[in-house]
Amino acid sequence: MSEKRSFLDKLCPAKPVLDVVPCVAAGSVLDIGCGNGEYLLRLKSIGWQCQGVEFNDKAVAICRSNGLNVFHGDLISANFGSESFDFVTAHHLIEHAPDPHELVSEISRITKPGGSVLIRTPNSESLGRSWFGSYWYDNDVPRHIFLYSEKNLRILASEYGLRLDSLRKPVKPKLVLKSLDYKLDNREAPSKKRKIRKYLSKLYIPAAKLSGRGDELFAFFTKI
Protein backbone atom coordinates (compact mmCIF):
# COMPACT_ATOMS: atom_id res chain seq x y z
CA MET A 1 0.00 0.00 0.00
CA SER A 2 1.36 3.43 -0.93
CA GLU A 3 1.98 5.95 1.81
CA LYS A 4 -0.60 8.67 2.31
CA ARG A 5 0.42 12.00 0.86
CA SER A 6 0.37 15.07 3.08
CA PHE A 7 -1.93 17.98 2.35
CA LEU A 8 1.00 20.10 1.17
CA ASP A 9 2.24 17.33 -1.11
CA LYS A 10 -1.17 17.27 -2.75
CA LEU A 11 -1.18 21.05 -3.02
CA CYS A 12 2.37 21.09 -4.40
CA PRO A 13 2.76 18.01 -6.62
CA ALA A 14 6.11 16.80 -7.88
CA LYS A 15 7.43 18.98 -10.67
CA PRO A 16 7.32 17.50 -14.18
CA VAL A 17 10.45 16.74 -16.19
CA LEU A 18 10.87 19.84 -18.32
CA ASP A 19 14.22 19.54 -20.04
CA VAL A 20 14.02 16.31 -22.08
CA VAL A 21 12.66 17.30 -25.47
CA PRO A 22 11.53 14.96 -28.25
CA CYS A 23 14.27 14.00 -30.69
CA VAL A 24 14.06 15.16 -34.27
CA ALA A 25 15.19 12.79 -37.02
CA ALA A 26 19.02 12.58 -36.93
CA GLY A 27 18.92 15.61 -34.65
CA SER A 28 22.14 17.11 -33.32
CA VAL A 29 22.34 18.77 -29.90
CA LEU A 30 25.00 20.83 -28.14
CA ASP A 31 25.00 21.31 -24.38
CA ILE A 32 27.15 24.29 -23.37
CA GLY A 33 28.65 23.82 -19.92
CA CYS A 34 27.63 20.17 -19.93
CA GLY A 35 29.27 19.22 -16.62
CA ASN A 36 29.61 15.47 -16.19
CA GLY A 37 27.34 14.82 -19.17
CA GLU A 38 24.29 13.58 -17.27
CA TYR A 39 21.91 15.70 -19.34
CA LEU A 40 23.57 14.72 -22.63
CA LEU A 41 23.27 11.05 -21.74
CA ARG A 42 19.55 11.53 -21.15
CA LEU A 43 19.21 13.11 -24.57
CA LYS A 44 21.39 10.44 -26.17
CA SER A 45 19.16 7.74 -24.72
CA ILE A 46 16.21 9.04 -26.79
CA GLY A 47 18.13 9.38 -30.03
CA TRP A 48 19.88 12.75 -30.07
CA GLN A 49 23.39 13.01 -31.57
CA CYS A 50 25.18 14.75 -28.72
CA GLN A 51 28.11 17.10 -28.30
CA GLY A 52 29.16 19.19 -25.34
CA VAL A 53 31.40 22.05 -24.24
CA GLU A 54 32.90 22.10 -20.75
CA PHE A 55 35.70 23.95 -18.92
CA ASN A 56 36.31 21.50 -16.08
CA ASP A 57 38.90 18.91 -17.04
CA LYS A 58 37.61 16.28 -14.61
CA ALA A 59 34.05 16.69 -15.92
CA VAL A 60 35.34 16.39 -19.49
CA ALA A 61 37.12 13.16 -18.58
CA ILE A 62 33.89 11.73 -17.12
CA CYS A 63 31.97 12.69 -20.26
CA ARG A 64 34.51 11.10 -22.54
CA SER A 65 34.64 7.94 -20.43
CA ASN A 66 30.91 7.64 -21.15
CA GLY A 67 31.42 7.97 -24.89
CA LEU A 68 30.39 11.61 -25.19
CA ASN A 69 32.02 14.01 -27.65
CA VAL A 70 32.94 17.01 -25.49
CA PHE A 71 35.17 19.99 -26.29
CA HIS A 72 37.40 21.08 -23.40
CA GLY A 73 37.18 24.86 -23.24
CA ASP A 74 34.67 27.62 -24.00
CA LEU A 75 32.08 27.94 -26.73
CA ILE A 76 33.94 30.53 -28.80
CA SER A 77 37.14 28.47 -28.81
CA ALA A 78 35.19 25.40 -29.96
CA ASN A 79 34.58 27.24 -33.25
CA PHE A 80 31.67 25.12 -34.42
CA GLY A 81 30.43 25.63 -37.95
CA SER A 82 27.49 27.91 -38.62
CA GLU A 83 24.06 26.26 -38.42
CA SER A 84 25.52 23.02 -36.98
CA PHE A 85 22.89 22.09 -34.40
CA ASP A 86 19.16 21.44 -34.25
CA PHE A 87 19.10 22.07 -30.50
CA VAL A 88 21.46 24.12 -28.30
CA THR A 89 21.16 24.21 -24.52
CA ALA A 90 22.71 26.45 -21.89
CA HIS A 91 21.80 25.44 -18.34
CA HIS A 92 22.65 28.08 -15.76
CA LEU A 93 25.42 29.52 -17.91
CA ILE A 94 24.34 32.92 -19.18
CA GLU A 95 24.35 34.49 -15.71
CA HIS A 96 28.10 33.73 -15.51
CA ALA A 97 28.94 35.24 -18.92
CA PRO A 98 30.82 38.58 -18.80
CA ASP A 99 29.62 39.29 -22.36
CA PRO A 100 26.12 37.84 -22.80
CA HIS A 101 25.80 39.41 -26.24
CA GLU A 102 28.82 37.47 -27.49
CA LEU A 103 27.42 34.26 -26.00
CA VAL A 104 23.91 34.59 -27.42
CA SER A 105 25.24 35.71 -30.80
CA GLU A 106 27.39 32.59 -31.00
CA ILE A 107 24.52 30.36 -29.89
CA SER A 108 22.37 31.81 -32.64
CA ARG A 109 25.12 31.40 -35.24
CA ILE A 110 25.58 27.69 -34.60
CA THR A 111 21.84 26.91 -34.42
CA LYS A 112 20.07 25.83 -37.60
CA PRO A 113 17.16 27.98 -38.85
CA GLY A 114 14.07 26.55 -37.21
CA GLY A 115 16.23 24.94 -34.52
CA SER A 116 15.62 25.25 -30.79
CA VAL A 117 17.55 26.91 -27.98
CA LEU A 118 16.96 26.25 -24.29
CA ILE A 119 18.25 28.81 -21.79
CA ARG A 120 17.87 28.20 -18.05
CA THR A 121 18.82 30.94 -15.62
CA PRO A 122 17.71 32.38 -12.26
CA ASN A 123 14.72 34.70 -12.42
CA SER A 124 15.64 38.18 -11.19
CA GLU A 125 11.94 38.87 -10.56
CA SER A 126 11.29 35.76 -8.47
CA LEU A 127 9.10 35.98 -5.39
CA GLY A 128 11.97 34.68 -3.27
CA ARG A 129 14.28 37.46 -4.43
CA SER A 130 11.64 40.06 -3.58
CA TRP A 131 11.44 38.56 -0.07
CA PHE A 132 15.14 38.21 0.64
CA GLY A 133 16.72 40.93 -1.49
CA SER A 134 20.50 40.77 -1.24
CA TYR A 135 20.21 37.56 0.81
CA TRP A 136 18.55 35.60 -2.00
CA TYR A 137 20.71 32.53 -2.53
CA ASP A 138 20.71 32.69 -6.33
CA ASN A 139 22.19 36.18 -6.40
CA ASP A 140 25.39 34.17 -5.94
CA VAL A 141 27.72 37.17 -5.99
CA PRO A 142 30.34 37.34 -7.49
CA ARG A 143 29.88 34.18 -9.62
CA HIS A 144 26.64 35.46 -11.13
CA ILE A 145 27.51 38.55 -13.14
CA PHE A 146 24.09 39.35 -14.60
CA LEU A 147 20.60 38.21 -13.62
CA TYR A 148 17.70 38.11 -16.07
CA SER A 149 13.99 38.76 -16.07
CA GLU A 150 11.59 37.43 -18.67
CA LYS A 151 11.63 40.81 -20.39
CA ASN A 152 15.36 41.41 -20.70
CA LEU A 153 16.12 37.79 -21.64
CA ARG A 154 13.56 38.01 -24.45
CA ILE A 155 15.00 41.32 -25.67
CA LEU A 156 18.56 39.97 -25.62
CA ALA A 157 17.65 36.81 -27.54
CA SER A 158 15.54 38.67 -30.11
CA GLU A 159 18.54 40.81 -31.06
CA TYR A 160 20.15 37.64 -32.43
CA GLY A 161 17.19 36.10 -34.21
CA LEU A 162 15.87 33.93 -31.38
CA ARG A 163 12.11 34.02 -30.87
CA LEU A 164 10.74 33.09 -27.45
CA ASP A 165 8.22 30.28 -27.95
CA SER A 166 7.59 29.08 -24.41
CA LEU A 167 8.60 30.08 -20.92
CA ARG A 168 8.17 28.27 -17.62
CA LYS A 169 9.12 29.57 -14.20
CA PRO A 170 9.86 26.58 -11.97
CA VAL A 171 9.68 27.06 -8.20
CA LYS A 172 12.46 25.88 -5.90
CA PRO A 173 11.53 25.95 -2.21
CA LYS A 174 15.08 24.92 -1.29
CA LEU A 175 16.16 28.44 -2.31
CA VAL A 176 13.92 29.85 0.42
CA LEU A 177 15.67 27.66 2.99
CA LYS A 178 19.15 28.55 1.75
CA SER A 179 18.25 32.25 1.58
CA LEU A 180 16.88 32.06 5.12
CA ASP A 181 20.19 30.66 6.32
CA TYR A 182 21.97 33.61 4.67
CA LYS A 183 19.53 36.08 6.18
CA LEU A 184 19.86 34.65 9.69
CA ASP A 185 23.61 34.03 9.35
CA ASN A 186 22.79 30.50 10.40
CA ARG A 187 25.94 28.60 11.32
CA GLU A 188 24.20 25.66 12.95
CA ALA A 189 22.03 22.95 11.38
CA PRO A 190 20.90 24.21 7.94
CA SER A 191 17.22 24.98 7.50
CA LYS A 192 16.85 22.09 5.04
CA LYS A 193 17.45 19.73 7.97
CA ARG A 194 14.89 21.39 10.23
CA LYS A 195 11.53 19.72 9.75
CA ILE A 196 9.32 22.68 10.57
CA ARG A 197 11.19 25.07 8.29
CA LYS A 198 11.33 22.48 5.53
CA TYR A 199 7.60 21.86 5.87
CA LEU A 200 6.74 25.56 5.85
CA SER A 201 8.94 26.16 2.80
CA LYS A 202 6.45 24.13 0.77
CA LEU A 203 3.96 26.96 1.22
CA TYR A 204 6.23 29.01 -0.99
CA ILE A 205 5.38 26.83 -3.99
CA PRO A 206 1.73 27.89 -4.45
CA ALA A 207 2.59 31.48 -3.49
CA ALA A 208 5.22 31.73 -6.21
CA LYS A 209 3.08 29.92 -8.77
CA LEU A 210 0.02 32.06 -8.15
CA SER A 211 2.08 35.23 -8.46
CA GLY A 212 3.81 33.95 -11.62
CA ARG A 213 7.18 34.63 -10.02
CA GLY A 214 9.05 31.33 -9.95
CA ASP A 215 12.76 31.08 -9.19
CA GLU A 216 14.03 30.10 -12.61
CA LEU A 217 13.49 31.08 -16.23
CA PHE A 218 13.16 28.00 -18.39
CA ALA A 219 12.99 29.51 -21.86
CA PHE A 220 12.66 27.77 -25.24
CA PHE A 221 13.55 29.84 -28.31
CA THR A 222 13.37 29.16 -32.04
CA LYS A 223 16.04 30.39 -34.44
CA ILE A 224 14.22 32.40 -37.09
C-alpha positions as CSV (number, residue, x, y, z in Angstrom):
1,M,0.0,0.0,0.0
2,S,1.4,3.4,-0.9
3,E,2.0,6.0,1.8
4,K,-0.6,8.7,2.3
5,R,0.4,12.0,0.9
6,S,0.4,15.1,3.1
7,F,-1.9,18.0,2.4
8,L,1.0,20.1,1.2
9,D,2.2,17.3,-1.1
10,K,-1.2,17.3,-2.8
11,L,-1.2,21.0,-3.0
12,C,2.4,21.1,-4.4
13,P,2.8,18.0,-6.6
14,A,6.1,16.8,-7.9
15,K,7.4,19.0,-10.7
16,P,7.3,17.5,-14.2
17,V,10.4,16.7,-16.2
18,L,10.9,19.8,-18.3
19,D,14.2,19.5,-20.0
20,V,14.0,16.3,-22.1
21,V,12.7,17.3,-25.5
22,P,11.5,15.0,-28.3
23,C,14.3,14.0,-30.7
24,V,14.1,15.2,-34.3
25,A,15.2,12.8,-37.0
26,A,19.0,12.6,-36.9
27,G,18.9,15.6,-34.7
28,S,22.1,17.1,-33.3
29,V,22.3,18.8,-29.9
30,L,25.0,20.8,-28.1
31,D,25.0,21.3,-24.4
32,I,27.2,24.3,-23.4
33,G,28.6,23.8,-19.9
34,C,27.6,20.2,-19.9
35,G,29.3,19.2,-16.6
36,N,29.6,15.5,-16.2
37,G,27.3,14.8,-19.2
38,E,24.3,13.6,-17.3
39,Y,21.9,15.7,-19.3
40,L,23.6,14.7,-22.6
41,L,23.3,11.0,-21.7
42,R,19.6,11.5,-21.1
43,L,19.2,13.1,-24.6
44,K,21.4,10.4,-26.2
45,S,19.2,7.7,-24.7
46,I,16.2,9.0,-26.8
47,G,18.1,9.4,-30.0
48,W,19.9,12.8,-30.1
49,Q,23.4,13.0,-31.6
50,C,25.2,14.8,-28.7
51,Q,28.1,17.1,-28.3
52,G,29.2,19.2,-25.3
53,V,31.4,22.0,-24.2
54,E,32.9,22.1,-20.8
55,F,35.7,24.0,-18.9
56,N,36.3,21.5,-16.1
57,D,38.9,18.9,-17.0
58,K,37.6,16.3,-14.6
59,A,34.1,16.7,-15.9
60,V,35.3,16.4,-19.5
61,A,37.1,13.2,-18.6
62,I,33.9,11.7,-17.1
63,C,32.0,12.7,-20.3
64,R,34.5,11.1,-22.5
65,S,34.6,7.9,-20.4
66,N,30.9,7.6,-21.1
67,G,31.4,8.0,-24.9
68,L,30.4,11.6,-25.2
69,N,32.0,14.0,-27.7
70,V,32.9,17.0,-25.5
71,F,35.2,20.0,-26.3
72,H,37.4,21.1,-23.4
73,G,37.2,24.9,-23.2
74,D,34.7,27.6,-24.0
75,L,32.1,27.9,-26.7
76,I,33.9,30.5,-28.8
77,S,37.1,28.5,-28.8
78,A,35.2,25.4,-30.0
79,N,34.6,27.2,-33.2
80,F,31.7,25.1,-34.4
81,G,30.4,25.6,-37.9
82,S,27.5,27.9,-38.6
83,E,24.1,26.3,-38.4
84,S,25.5,23.0,-37.0
85,F,22.9,22.1,-34.4
86,D,19.2,21.4,-34.2
87,F,19.1,22.1,-30.5
88,V,21.5,24.1,-28.3
89,T,21.2,24.2,-24.5
90,A,22.7,26.4,-21.9
91,H,21.8,25.4,-18.3
92,H,22.6,28.1,-15.8
93,L,25.4,29.5,-17.9
94,I,24.3,32.9,-19.2
95,E,24.3,34.5,-15.7
96,H,28.1,33.7,-15.5
97,A,28.9,35.2,-18.9
98,P,30.8,38.6,-18.8
99,D,29.6,39.3,-22.4
100,P,26.1,37.8,-22.8
101,H,25.8,39.4,-26.2
102,E,28.8,37.5,-27.5
103,L,27.4,34.3,-26.0
104,V,23.9,34.6,-27.4
105,S,25.2,35.7,-30.8
106,E,27.4,32.6,-31.0
107,I,24.5,30.4,-29.9
108,S,22.4,31.8,-32.6
109,R,25.1,31.4,-35.2
110,I,25.6,27.7,-34.6
111,T,21.8,26.9,-34.4
112,K,20.1,25.8,-37.6
113,P,17.2,28.0,-38.8
114,G,14.1,26.6,-37.2
115,G,16.2,24.9,-34.5
116,S,15.6,25.3,-30.8
117,V,17.5,26.9,-28.0
118,L,17.0,26.3,-24.3
119,I,18.2,28.8,-21.8
120,R,17.9,28.2,-18.1
121,T,18.8,30.9,-15.6
122,P,17.7,32.4,-12.3
123,N,14.7,34.7,-12.4
124,S,15.6,38.2,-11.2
125,E,11.9,38.9,-10.6
126,S,11.3,35.8,-8.5
127,L,9.1,36.0,-5.4
128,G,12.0,34.7,-3.3
129,R,14.3,37.5,-4.4
130,S,11.6,40.1,-3.6
131,W,11.4,38.6,-0.1
132,F,15.1,38.2,0.6
133,G,16.7,40.9,-1.5
134,S,20.5,40.8,-1.2
135,Y,20.2,37.6,0.8
136,W,18.6,35.6,-2.0
137,Y,20.7,32.5,-2.5
138,D,20.7,32.7,-6.3
139,N,22.2,36.2,-6.4
140,D,25.4,34.2,-5.9
141,V,27.7,37.2,-6.0
142,P,30.3,37.3,-7.5
143,R,29.9,34.2,-9.6
144,H,26.6,35.5,-11.1
145,I,27.5,38.5,-13.1
146,F,24.1,39.4,-14.6
147,L,20.6,38.2,-13.6
148,Y,17.7,38.1,-16.1
149,S,14.0,38.8,-16.1
150,E,11.6,37.4,-18.7
151,K,11.6,40.8,-20.4
152,N,15.4,41.4,-20.7
153,L,16.1,37.8,-21.6
154,R,13.6,38.0,-24.4
155,I,15.0,41.3,-25.7
156,L,18.6,40.0,-25.6
157,A,17.6,36.8,-27.5
158,S,15.5,38.7,-30.1
159,E,18.5,40.8,-31.1
160,Y,20.1,37.6,-32.4
161,G,17.2,36.1,-34.2
162,L,15.9,33.9,-31.4
163,R,12.1,34.0,-30.9
164,L,10.7,33.1,-27.5
165,D,8.2,30.3,-28.0
166,S,7.6,29.1,-24.4
167,L,8.6,30.1,-20.9
168,R,8.2,28.3,-17.6
169,K,9.1,29.6,-14.2
170,P,9.9,26.6,-12.0
171,V,9.7,27.1,-8.2
172,K,12.5,25.9,-5.9
173,P,11.5,25.9,-2.2
174,K,15.1,24.9,-1.3
175,L,16.2,28.4,-2.3
176,V,13.9,29.8,0.4
177,L,15.7,27.7,3.0
178,K,19.2,28.6,1.7
179,S,18.2,32.2,1.6
180,L,16.9,32.1,5.1
181,D,20.2,30.7,6.3
182,Y,22.0,33.6,4.7
183,K,19.5,36.1,6.2
184,L,19.9,34.6,9.7
185,D,23.6,34.0,9.4
186,N,22.8,30.5,10.4
187,R,25.9,28.6,11.3
188,E,24.2,25.7,13.0
189,A,22.0,23.0,11.4
190,P,20.9,24.2,7.9
191,S,17.2,25.0,7.5
192,K,16.8,22.1,5.0
193,K,17.4,19.7,8.0
194,R,14.9,21.4,10.2
195,K,11.5,19.7,9.7
196,I,9.3,22.7,10.6
197,R,11.2,25.1,8.3
198,K,11.3,22.5,5.5
199,Y,7.6,21.9,5.9
200,L,6.7,25.6,5.8
201,S,8.9,26.2,2.8
202,K,6.5,24.1,0.8
203,L,4.0,27.0,1.2
204,Y,6.2,29.0,-1.0
205,I,5.4,26.8,-4.0
206,P,1.7,27.9,-4.5
207,A,2.6,31.5,-3.5
208,A,5.2,31.7,-6.2
209,K,3.1,29.9,-8.8
210,L,0.0,32.1,-8.2
211,S,2.1,35.2,-8.5
212,G,3.8,34.0,-11.6
213,R,7.2,34.6,-10.0
214,G,9.0,31.3,-10.0
215,D,12.8,31.1,-9.2
216,E,14.0,30.1,-12.6
217,L,13.5,31.1,-16.2
218,F,13.2,28.0,-18.4
219,A,13.0,29.5,-21.9
220,F,12.7,27.8,-25.2
221,F,13.5,29.8,-28.3
222,T,13.4,29.2,-32.0
223,K,16.0,30.4,-34.4
224,I,14.2,32.4,-37.1
